[in-house]
Amino acid sequence: MPNLTRAELLFNIAAMLSLIASIVIWFLGYEMAAIFIGLWVPSIIGWMNFGAIKQNRRARGEE
């Protein structure tokens, strides 16, 4: 497993918790709420990627 920064680890945990919460809420019968929460997963991962790109650019001196 590659070494993750603390921020990447937290973003991945948040995405996994969001996915698990969405699945649980779906099976409890709240389909619309589950879909709403399920849409958080790609958003969280997108923000993680945005932060990684920004950090990489900063490390290369492009900012």
N, C-alpha and C positions, 0 to 999 in steps of 0.2 A: 504494500500500500504506500502510495507516495506521501511524502511529508506535507501536511496541510498547515497553513498558518492558523492562528487562533480564530481569526475572522472567518476564514473558509470553513473551519470546523463548525463554528456557530451557525453560519448560513446553511450548511448541509443539515445540521440538526433541526433548524427551524423548518426547512423544506420537508424533511421526513415527518416531523410532528404534524405539519399541516396536512400532509397526505394521509397519515393515519387518522387524524381527526376527521378529515373529509369522509373517509371510508366508514368510520364508526357512525358519523351523523347520517350518512346515506342509509345504513342498515337500521337506524332508529326511525326512519321514515320521513326525514326532512330532506327531500331530494334537492330542492332549490338551494337551501343553505349549504348542503354538501358540495354542490357544483360551485357555488360562490367561493367557499373555502378551498376547493380543489384548484381554482384558478390562481390562488396565491403561490402555488408551488413553482410554476415557471417564472413568476415575477420575482420571487426570492432568489432563484438561481440566476436570473438575469442581473439582478443587483450585485450578486457575488461576482459574476463575470465582469461587470462594469468596474467594480473595485479592483479586480485583478489586473485589468487592462490599464487602469489609471496608475496603479502601483508599478507595473512593468514600465510604463512610459516614464514615470518619475525616476526609476532606477537607471534608465538609459539616458536621462538628462534631456528628454524631449519636451518637458514642460517648463 
